[in-house]
Amino acid sequence: MWLVELVGLVLLGAAARVTAEAAARSTWARWVIHGAVIGVGSLSLVVGVLALLTGEPRRAARASGVALGLLLAWWPAYRRFWARWIAIDPTSLLDALGLAIIQGTIGLFIGALLQPGEIPVLEVSRGQLFGQALAEVALAFVLIGFPFSRHWQSAIERLGLRWPSFRELLGAVIFTVGMFALSVLTGLLAGLLQPGVVARIEERMLPVATEFGSPIWALVLGILAGVGEELLFRGAVQPRYGLLLTALLFTVVHVQYELSLVTLGVFALAILLGIERRRLGTSACIVSHALYDTIAVILQNAIR
């Protein structure tokens, strides 16, 4: 089932990109996009209102978050505001669709963060880890237009991939140290102020730590997570939609950390990785992310 979901997500991303590109020369494609965004946004708003009226605030939060994210992106003045800070064209239907998808996803996951009791234990098999990483890489490429409107070399350049220099590798290690410093600080604060939340997070993460507890599998996890997530978030999304939106999107999809000080730490890590992307490139971010996850999993198993 998880494989079908991942393939479906990549195909949906490819379909969205192709349709958005076709909208530049096709009336029907423009109507399809307008109808899809306004239709899903309006339906989500109705679901949110009905859920609130029937005493389901958690469902109302998720549906309303999706509606707000989608419909705001379809407001020209709102896009013009964002265009002052990020590299979107406020008149571009392609950029508007991307903004809608990002904001709708953020709204959905913020709603999920508000209901910690419904967040399941994070059980990821080794096969799922490989599948997720491949899906993230494929999604990163199709979302930037490969192979529809970009050739391979152009896609590689757009994603910011290059063989890292010694300076960039050294910088990646320094950023990794900074990531651990932020993580330790927010972890200590969470342990002092939110011990119950920390206990629930550790319980959710236990299957992953167990499954990938050996140094070899911890390294595999780190490399796959680093390549997949950094290509998607820092490679594909950030150059177009900016550091702040990308960091927020990265943070909320890590729903297993609830709405907590640990989540604040994840946001700080995302900001740091975003700065690294600007200064050193996506490849350095992959190295930092891989080192961080590998060491974190090994340490988590060592202190259990």
PATI-430949 format. One record per residue (C-alpha): residue in one letter; chain; x, y, z. Coordinates in steps of 0.25 Angstrom, whole numbers. Example, Ala and Ser with C-alpha at 12.3 -4.5 7.8 and 13.67 -1.06 7.14 Angstrom:
2
<site res="A" chain="A" xx="49" yy="-18" zz="31"/>
<site res="S" chain="A" xx="55" yy="-4" zz="29"/>
***
This chain:
304
<site res="M" chain="A" xx="0" yy="0" zz="0"/>
<site res="W" chain="A" xx="11" yy="10" zz="4"/>
<site res="L" chain="A" xx="18" yy="7" zz="-10"/>
<site res="V" chain="A" xx="5" yy="11" zz="-17"/>
<site res="E" chain="A" xx="4" yy="24" zz="-9"/>
<site res="L" chain="A" xx="18" yy="28" zz="-12"/>
<site res="V" chain="A" xx="16" yy="25" zz="-27"/>
<site res="G" chain="A" xx="3" yy="32" zz="-27"/>
<site res="L" chain="A" xx="9" yy="44" zz="-21"/>
<site res="V" chain="A" xx="20" yy="45" zz="-31"/>
<site res="L" chain="A" xx="10" yy="43" zz="-43"/>
<site res="L" chain="A" xx="1" yy="54" zz="-36"/>
<site res="G" chain="A" xx="13" yy="64" zz="-36"/>
<site res="A" chain="A" xx="17" yy="61" zz="-50"/>
<site res="A" chain="A" xx="2" yy="63" zz="-55"/>
<site res="A" chain="A" xx="2" yy="76" zz="-47"/>
<site res="R" chain="A" xx="15" yy="81" zz="-54"/>
<site res="V" chain="A" xx="11" yy="77" zz="-68"/>
<site res="T" chain="A" xx="-3" yy="83" zz="-67"/>
<site res="A" chain="A" xx="3" yy="96" zz="-61"/>
<site res="E" chain="A" xx="12" yy="97" zz="-72"/>
<site res="A" chain="A" xx="1" yy="94" zz="-82"/>
<site res="A" chain="A" xx="-7" yy="105" zz="-76"/>
<site res="A" chain="A" xx="3" yy="115" zz="-83"/>
<site res="R" chain="A" xx="-3" yy="111" zz="-96"/>
<site res="S" chain="A" xx="-16" yy="104" zz="-94"/>
<site res="T" chain="A" xx="-29" yy="110" zz="-88"/>
<site res="W" chain="A" xx="-34" yy="96" zz="-84"/>
<site res="A" chain="A" xx="-22" yy="94" zz="-75"/>
<site res="R" chain="A" xx="-24" yy="107" zz="-69"/>
<site res="W" chain="A" xx="-38" yy="104" zz="-66"/>
<site res="V" chain="A" xx="-34" yy="90" zz="-60"/>
<site res="I" chain="A" xx="-24" yy="97" zz="-50"/>
<site res="H" chain="A" xx="-34" yy="108" zz="-46"/>
<site res="G" chain="A" xx="-45" yy="98" zz="-44"/>
<site res="A" chain="A" xx="-36" yy="88" zz="-36"/>
<site res="V" chain="A" xx="-30" yy="98" zz="-27"/>
<site res="I" chain="A" xx="-43" yy="106" zz="-24"/>
<site res="G" chain="A" xx="-51" yy="93" zz="-24"/>
<site res="V" chain="A" xx="-43" yy="86" zz="-14"/>
<site res="G" chain="A" xx="-41" yy="99" zz="-6"/>
<site res="S" chain="A" xx="-56" yy="102" zz="-5"/>
<site res="L" chain="A" xx="-59" yy="87" zz="-2"/>
<site res="S" chain="A" xx="-49" yy="87" zz="9"/>
<site res="L" chain="A" xx="-55" yy="100" zz="15"/>
<site res="V" chain="A" xx="-68" yy="94" zz="15"/>
<site res="V" chain="A" xx="-63" yy="81" zz="22"/>
<site res="G" chain="A" xx="-56" yy="90" zz="32"/>
<site res="V" chain="A" xx="-68" yy="98" zz="36"/>
<site res="L" chain="A" xx="-77" yy="85" zz="37"/>
<site res="A" chain="A" xx="-67" yy="78" zz="45"/>
<site res="L" chain="A" xx="-66" yy="90" zz="55"/>
<site res="L" chain="A" xx="-82" yy="91" zz="56"/>
<site res="T" chain="A" xx="-82" yy="76" zz="59"/>
<site res="G" chain="A" xx="-72" yy="76" zz="70"/>
<site res="E" chain="A" xx="-60" yy="71" zz="62"/>
<site res="P" chain="A" xx="-49" yy="82" zz="64"/>
<site res="R" chain="A" xx="-38" yy="74" zz="60"/>
<site res="R" chain="A" xx="-43" yy="71" zz="46"/>
<site res="A" chain="A" xx="-48" yy="85" zz="45"/>
<site res="A" chain="A" xx="-33" yy="90" zz="47"/>
<site res="R" chain="A" xx="-28" yy="81" zz="37"/>
<site res="A" chain="A" xx="-39" yy="84" zz="26"/>
<site res="S" chain="A" xx="-38" yy="99" zz="29"/>
<site res="G" chain="A" xx="-23" yy="99" zz="28"/>
<site res="V" chain="A" xx="-24" yy="93" zz="14"/>
<site res="A" chain="A" xx="-35" yy="102" zz="10"/>
<site res="L" chain="A" xx="-27" yy="115" zz="15"/>
<site res="G" chain="A" xx="-14" yy="110" zz="8"/>
<site res="L" chain="A" xx="-20" yy="107" zz="-5"/>
<site res="L" chain="A" xx="-30" yy="119" zz="-6"/>
<site res="L" chain="A" xx="-20" yy="130" zz="-1"/>
<site res="A" chain="A" xx="-10" yy="126" zz="-12"/>
<site res="W" chain="A" xx="-21" yy="129" zz="-22"/>
<site res="W" chain="A" xx="-22" yy="143" zz="-18"/>
<site res="P" chain="A" xx="-14" yy="152" zz="-27"/>
<site res="A" chain="A" xx="-10" yy="162" zz="-16"/>
<site res="Y" chain="A" xx="-5" yy="152" zz="-7"/>
<site res="R" chain="A" xx="4" yy="146" zz="-18"/>
<site res="R" chain="A" xx="9" yy="160" zz="-21"/>
<site res="F" chain="A" xx="12" yy="161" zz="-6"/>
<site res="W" chain="A" xx="20" yy="148" zz="-6"/>
<site res="A" chain="A" xx="27" yy="152" zz="-19"/>
<site res="R" chain="A" xx="34" yy="163" zz="-11"/>
<site res="W" chain="A" xx="42" yy="153" zz="-3"/>
<site res="I" chain="A" xx="43" yy="140" zz="-11"/>
<site res="A" chain="A" xx="46" yy="137" zz="-26"/>
<site res="I" chain="A" xx="32" yy="135" zz="-31"/>
<site res="D" chain="A" xx="25" yy="142" zz="-42"/>
<site res="P" chain="A" xx="11" yy="146" zz="-37"/>
<site res="T" chain="A" xx="5" yy="146" zz="-50"/>
<site res="S" chain="A" xx="10" yy="131" zz="-53"/>
<site res="L" chain="A" xx="0" yy="120" zz="-52"/>
<site res="L" chain="A" xx="11" yy="110" zz="-50"/>
<site res="D" chain="A" xx="16" yy="118" zz="-38"/>
<site res="A" chain="A" xx="2" yy="120" zz="-32"/>
<site res="L" chain="A" xx="0" yy="105" zz="-33"/>
<site res="G" chain="A" xx="13" yy="102" zz="-26"/>
<site res="L" chain="A" xx="10" yy="113" zz="-15"/>
<site res="A" chain="A" xx="-4" yy="107" zz="-13"/>
<site res="I" chain="A" xx="1" yy="93" zz="-12"/>
<site res="I" chain="A" xx="12" yy="97" zz="-2"/>
<site res="Q" chain="A" xx="2" yy="105" zz="7"/>
<site res="G" chain="A" xx="-9" yy="94" zz="6"/>
<site res="T" chain="A" xx="1" yy="84" zz="11"/>
<site res="I" chain="A" xx="6" yy="93" zz="22"/>
<site res="G" chain="A" xx="-9" yy="95" zz="26"/>
<site res="L" chain="A" xx="-12" yy="80" zz="26"/>
<site res="F" chain="A" xx="0" yy="76" zz="35"/>
<site res="I" chain="A" xx="-2" yy="88" zz="45"/>
<site res="G" chain="A" xx="-16" yy="82" zz="47"/>
<site res="A" chain="A" xx="-9" yy="69" zz="50"/>
<site res="L" chain="A" xx="1" yy="75" zz="59"/>
<site res="L" chain="A" xx="-11" yy="80" zz="68"/>
<site res="Q" chain="A" xx="-15" yy="65" zz="71"/>
<site res="P" chain="A" xx="-4" yy="58" zz="77"/>
<site res="G" chain="A" xx="-12" yy="47" zz="82"/>
<site res="E" chain="A" xx="-15" yy="42" zz="67"/>
<site res="I" chain="A" xx="0" yy="42" zz="63"/>
<site res="P" chain="A" xx="4" yy="28" zz="61"/>
<site res="V" chain="A" xx="17" yy="21" zz="64"/>
<site res="L" chain="A" xx="27" yy="23" zz="53"/>
<site res="E" chain="A" xx="29" yy="10" zz="47"/>
<site res="V" chain="A" xx="38" yy="10" zz="35"/>
<site res="S" chain="A" xx="43" yy="-3" zz="29"/>
<site res="R" chain="A" xx="56" yy="-3" zz="21"/>
<site res="G" chain="A" xx="49" yy="-5" zz="8"/>
<site res="Q" chain="A" xx="40" yy="7" zz="11"/>
<site res="L" chain="A" xx="52" yy="16" zz="14"/>
<site res="F" chain="A" xx="58" yy="13" zz="0"/>
<site res="G" chain="A" xx="44" yy="15" zz="-6"/>
<site res="Q" chain="A" xx="42" yy="28" zz="1"/>
<site res="A" chain="A" xx="56" yy="33" zz="-3"/>
<site res="L" chain="A" xx="54" yy="29" zz="-18"/>
<site res="A" chain="A" xx="40" yy="36" zz="-18"/>
<site res="E" chain="A" xx="46" yy="49" zz="-12"/>
<site res="V" chain="A" xx="57" yy="49" zz="-22"/>
<site res="A" chain="A" xx="47" yy="46" zz="-33"/>
<site res="L" chain="A" xx="37" yy="57" zz="-28"/>
<site res="A" chain="A" xx="49" yy="67" zz="-27"/>
<site res="F" chain="A" xx="52" yy="65" zz="-42"/>
<site res="V" chain="A" xx="38" yy="65" zz="-47"/>
<site res="L" chain="A" xx="34" yy="77" zz="-39"/>
<site res="I" chain="A" xx="45" yy="86" zz="-46"/>
<site res="G" chain="A" xx="41" yy="81" zz="-60"/>
<site res="F" chain="A" xx="49" yy="69" zz="-63"/>
<site res="P" chain="A" xx="48" yy="63" zz="-73"/>
<site res="F" chain="A" xx="36" yy="71" zz="-78"/>
<site res="S" chain="A" xx="43" yy="85" zz="-80"/>
<site res="R" chain="A" xx="57" yy="83" zz="-74"/>
<site res="H" chain="A" xx="68" yy="74" zz="-79"/>
<site res="W" chain="A" xx="77" yy="66" zz="-69"/>
<site res="Q" chain="A" xx="88" yy="76" zz="-68"/>
<site res="S" chain="A" xx="78" yy="87" zz="-66"/>
<site res="A" chain="A" xx="71" yy="80" zz="-55"/>
<site res="I" chain="A" xx="84" yy="76" zz="-48"/>
<site res="E" chain="A" xx="88" yy="91" zz="-48"/>
<site res="R" chain="A" xx="74" yy="96" zz="-44"/>
<site res="L" chain="A" xx="75" yy="86" zz="-32"/>
<site res="G" chain="A" xx="88" yy="92" zz="-28"/>
<site res="L" chain="A" xx="96" yy="78" zz="-29"/>
<site res="R" chain="A" xx="111" yy="78" zz="-31"/>
<site res="W" chain="A" xx="122" yy="70" zz="-26"/>
<site res="P" chain="A" xx="126" yy="77" zz="-13"/>
<site res="S" chain="A" xx="139" yy="84" zz="-11"/>
<site res="F" chain="A" xx="148" yy="82" zz="1"/>
<site res="R" chain="A" xx="143" yy="95" zz="6"/>
<site res="E" chain="A" xx="129" yy="91" zz="5"/>
<site res="L" chain="A" xx="131" yy="78" zz="12"/>
<site res="L" chain="A" xx="138" yy="85" zz="23"/>
<site res="G" chain="A" xx="126" yy="95" zz="23"/>
<site res="A" chain="A" xx="116" yy="84" zz="24"/>
<site res="V" chain="A" xx="123" yy="78" zz="36"/>
<site res="I" chain="A" xx="123" yy="91" zz="43"/>
<site res="F" chain="A" xx="108" yy="93" zz="40"/>
<site res="T" chain="A" xx="106" yy="79" zz="45"/>
<site res="V" chain="A" xx="112" yy="83" zz="58"/>
<site res="G" chain="A" xx="103" yy="95" zz="59"/>
<site res="M" chain="A" xx="91" yy="86" zz="56"/>
<site res="F" chain="A" xx="94" yy="77" zz="68"/>
<site res="A" chain="A" xx="96" yy="89" zz="77"/>
<site res="L" chain="A" xx="82" yy="94" zz="73"/>
<site res="S" chain="A" xx="76" yy="80" zz="75"/>
<site res="V" chain="A" xx="83" yy="78" zz="89"/>
<site res="L" chain="A" xx="78" yy="92" zz="93"/>
<site res="T" chain="A" xx="64" yy="90" zz="89"/>
<site res="G" chain="A" xx="64" yy="75" zz="94"/>
<site res="L" chain="A" xx="68" yy="80" zz="108"/>
<site res="L" chain="A" xx="58" yy="91" zz="108"/>
<site res="A" chain="A" xx="47" yy="81" zz="104"/>
<site res="G" chain="A" xx="51" yy="71" zz="114"/>
<site res="L" chain="A" xx="50" yy="81" zz="125"/>
<site res="L" chain="A" xx="37" yy="88" zz="121"/>
<site res="Q" chain="A" xx="30" yy="77" zz="113"/>
<site res="P" chain="A" xx="35" yy="63" zz="119"/>
<site res="G" chain="A" xx="22" yy="56" zz="115"/>
<site res="V" chain="A" xx="23" yy="61" zz="100"/>
<site res="V" chain="A" xx="38" yy="56" zz="100"/>
<site res="A" chain="A" xx="33" yy="42" zz="105"/>
<site res="R" chain="A" xx="23" yy="41" zz="94"/>
<site res="I" chain="A" xx="33" yy="45" zz="83"/>
<site res="E" chain="A" xx="43" yy="35" zz="88"/>
<site res="E" chain="A" xx="32" yy="24" zz="88"/>
<site res="R" chain="A" xx="28" yy="28" zz="74"/>
<site res="M" chain="A" xx="43" yy="28" zz="69"/>
<site res="L" chain="A" xx="47" yy="15" zz="76"/>
<site res="P" chain="A" xx="44" yy="6" zz="64"/>
<site res="V" chain="A" xx="52" yy="14" zz="55"/>
<site res="A" chain="A" xx="64" yy="14" zz="65"/>
<site res="T" chain="A" xx="63" yy="-1" zz="66"/>
<site res="E" chain="A" xx="61" yy="-4" zz="51"/>
<site res="F" chain="A" xx="73" yy="4" zz="48"/>
<site res="G" chain="A" xx="81" yy="3" zz="61"/>
<site res="S" chain="A" xx="94" yy="-3" zz="55"/>
<site res="P" chain="A" xx="104" yy="7" zz="50"/>
<site res="I" chain="A" xx="103" yy="2" zz="35"/>
<site res="W" chain="A" xx="88" yy="3" zz="35"/>
<site res="A" chain="A" xx="89" yy="17" zz="42"/>
<site res="L" chain="A" xx="98" yy="22" zz="31"/>
<site res="V" chain="A" xx="88" yy="16" zz="21"/>
<site res="L" chain="A" xx="77" yy="24" zz="27"/>
<site res="G" chain="A" xx="85" yy="36" zz="28"/>
<site res="I" chain="A" xx="89" yy="36" zz="13"/>
<site res="L" chain="A" xx="75" yy="33" zz="8"/>
<site res="A" chain="A" xx="69" yy="43" zz="17"/>
<site res="G" chain="A" xx="79" yy="53" zz="13"/>
<site res="V" chain="A" xx="78" yy="51" zz="-2"/>
<site res="G" chain="A" xx="63" yy="50" zz="-2"/>
<site res="E" chain="A" xx="59" yy="61" zz="7"/>
<site res="E" chain="A" xx="70" yy="71" zz="3"/>
<site res="L" chain="A" xx="67" yy="69" zz="-12"/>
<site res="L" chain="A" xx="53" yy="72" zz="-10"/>
<site res="F" chain="A" xx="53" yy="83" zz="0"/>
<site res="R" chain="A" xx="66" yy="90" zz="-1"/>
<site res="G" chain="A" xx="68" yy="87" zz="-16"/>
<site res="A" chain="A" xx="54" yy="88" zz="-22"/>
<site res="V" chain="A" xx="46" yy="96" zz="-13"/>
<site res="Q" chain="A" xx="55" yy="107" zz="-6"/>
<site res="P" chain="A" xx="61" yy="114" zz="-19"/>
<site res="R" chain="A" xx="47" yy="117" zz="-23"/>
<site res="Y" chain="A" xx="38" yy="119" zz="-11"/>
<site res="G" chain="A" xx="49" yy="124" zz="-1"/>
<site res="L" chain="A" xx="55" yy="119" zz="12"/>
<site res="L" chain="A" xx="44" yy="122" zz="22"/>
<site res="L" chain="A" xx="33" yy="115" zz="14"/>
<site res="T" chain="A" xx="42" yy="103" zz="11"/>
<site res="A" chain="A" xx="46" yy="102" zz="26"/>
<site res="L" chain="A" xx="32" yy="103" zz="31"/>
<site res="L" chain="A" xx="28" yy="92" zz="21"/>
<site res="F" chain="A" xx="40" yy="83" zz="25"/>
<site res="T" chain="A" xx="36" yy="85" zz="40"/>
<site res="V" chain="A" xx="21" yy="82" zz="39"/>
<site res="V" chain="A" xx="23" yy="69" zz="31"/>
<site res="H" chain="A" xx="31" yy="63" zz="42"/>
<site res="V" chain="A" xx="18" yy="62" zz="50"/>
<site res="Q" chain="A" xx="23" yy="51" zz="59"/>
<site res="Y" chain="A" xx="29" yy="63" zz="68"/>
<site res="E" chain="A" xx="16" yy="69" zz="71"/>
<site res="L" chain="A" xx="14" yy="84" zz="73"/>
<site res="S" chain="A" xx="26" yy="85" zz="83"/>
<site res="L" chain="A" xx="39" yy="91" zz="86"/>
<site res="V" chain="A" xx="45" yy="79" zz="79"/>
<site res="T" chain="A" xx="37" yy="84" zz="67"/>
<site res="L" chain="A" xx="43" yy="98" zz="69"/>
<site res="G" chain="A" xx="57" yy="91" zz="68"/>
<site res="V" chain="A" xx="53" yy="84" zz="55"/>
<site res="F" chain="A" xx="50" yy="98" zz="50"/>
<site res="A" chain="A" xx="63" yy="104" zz="54"/>
<site res="L" chain="A" xx="70" yy="92" zz="47"/>
<site res="A" chain="A" xx="62" yy="95" zz="35"/>
<site res="I" chain="A" xx="66" yy="109" zz="35"/>
<site res="L" chain="A" xx="81" yy="105" zz="37"/>
<site res="L" chain="A" xx="80" yy="96" zz="25"/>
<site res="G" chain="A" xx="74" yy="107" zz="17"/>
<site res="I" chain="A" xx="85" yy="116" zz="20"/>
<site res="E" chain="A" xx="95" yy="105" zz="17"/>
<site res="R" chain="A" xx="88" yy="103" zz="3"/>
<site res="R" chain="A" xx="90" yy="118" zz="0"/>
<site res="R" chain="A" xx="104" yy="118" zz="4"/>
<site res="L" chain="A" xx="110" yy="104" zz="0"/>
<site res="G" chain="A" xx="99" yy="98" zz="-9"/>
<site res="T" chain="A" xx="90" yy="86" zz="-8"/>
<site res="S" chain="A" xx="101" yy="75" zz="-8"/>
<site res="A" chain="A" xx="107" yy="81" zz="5"/>
<site res="C" chain="A" xx="93" yy="80" zz="11"/>
<site res="I" chain="A" xx="92" yy="66" zz="7"/>
<site res="V" chain="A" xx="105" yy="63" zz="15"/>
<site res="S" chain="A" xx="101" yy="71" zz="27"/>
<site res="H" chain="A" xx="87" yy="64" zz="27"/>
<site res="A" chain="A" xx="93" yy="50" zz="25"/>
<site res="L" chain="A" xx="104" yy="52" zz="36"/>
<site res="Y" chain="A" xx="93" yy="58" zz="46"/>
<site res="D" chain="A" xx="83" yy="46" zz="44"/>
<site res="T" chain="A" xx="94" yy="36" zz="45"/>
<site res="I" chain="A" xx="100" yy="41" zz="57"/>
<site res="A" chain="A" xx="87" yy="44" zz="64"/>
<site res="V" chain="A" xx="82" yy="29" zz="62"/>
<site res="I" chain="A" xx="95" yy="23" zz="67"/>
<site res="L" chain="A" xx="95" yy="32" zz="79"/>
<site res="Q" chain="A" xx="80" yy="29" zz="82"/>
<site res="N" chain="A" xx="83" yy="14" zz="82"/>
<site res="A" chain="A" xx="95" yy="16" zz="90"/>
<site res="I" chain="A" xx="88" yy="23" zz="102"/>
<site res="R" chain="A" xx="76" yy="14" zz="102"/>
***
